[in-house]
Amino acid sequence: MILLFISLLGLFSVAADLILLRKVRKTYPTKTWIKWLYLAHFLIIDLIIVAAVSLYRESSDTGNEGSMRTILWAFFLFFISFFPKFVYLLFSALGRLVCLIRRKRTKVFSRIGMVAALVLFCIMLWSATVGRNRIITEHVTIESDKIPAAFDGYKIALFTDLHVGNEPTNNRFIRNLVERVNSEHPDLVINAGDLVNIQVNELNEKVVSILSSIRATDGVCSVFGNHDLGIYMNRHSNLTPAENTRQLAEKQHMMGWTVLDNETVYIQRGNDSISITGVNFPANHRLNNRHTADFARCDFATAYQGVPDSLFNVLIAHTPEVWDAARASGPADLTLSGHVHAMQFKIRIGNWTWSPARWMYPRWSGLYEEEGKKLFINDGLGYVMYPMRIGTYPSITVFTLRSSVKP
């Protein structure tokens, strides 16, 4: 799907560059060096994206996370070249249409298009630098009469979609994440999946050491996301998805984390307790384009076996797509998810928000409530496909539980 999308954009890019090259020739008929400079620019960009698409499938072999980062930045170079030009051409086309209707030439729309293209270029550049690295902390209060008085004020810090392999080797971003989490002094920390991008090798000794320093009274609970299952590894990799996932669980245990693979744990405060349930990523043939992951399934029957409905339950499920099934299968009073990233693109105007994620997910970001059950979708920390976050910062969410039970 990603390769098809990039390939289609590539075709549009070539068409756009040919149109713009013609405009350059007409605007500067005597300055041939400008024409040749633009021709060289668009040929280099197009060759880079062709090379990146060609190497994309092979980049996820063992030890090639550096190659994947390079390819994603090549995608960024292509996007920051294509989209501003596309915006300019849209305004130019609108100006031409107005000229045909009014039978009078005008350069207003072309100039507006130039300004809009420049603004978009700056936004994309900022989103790939500052916006991609600025971690924010959201605070959400969850109130329920199922929360025992002993858990009133209990703090849960959620992070998800770190995609370690896409982060620079200086690990500055990961250190910042740990510092942010620890500064909240949480009772429990939850990782909702996609800790790695392609495979377990991304969790090298330095990263393991940093993540091991997360501190919480009741530790860290974690689940697997689709990227954790190894289904995006190179077809010829010697590491199978099952072995990749086993090693990933082992490394998380080494970090002191509790991996919940369709299972439930209990947290106690005196005579009171709450339950924390974690489910695996659901088997999905659309995602298994390289390897099958039949060994990993979302199994609510197993996860909720013996769990009393009377206990307040926190469900960790990487994808929010399972929320309907979760509510039908068990307590799931508060479901914590990630996966969507808001497609790393969000427009906010007051309380109104929009993202292309709306086209694919009925629930894609923030807090939802149905039938007394709540779902929260965190926009994640890392990135896939392109190293930008436009309008949606990397985020940690801190939940404070409040008991509505009267003393």
Disulfide bonds with the S-S distance in Angstrom:
none
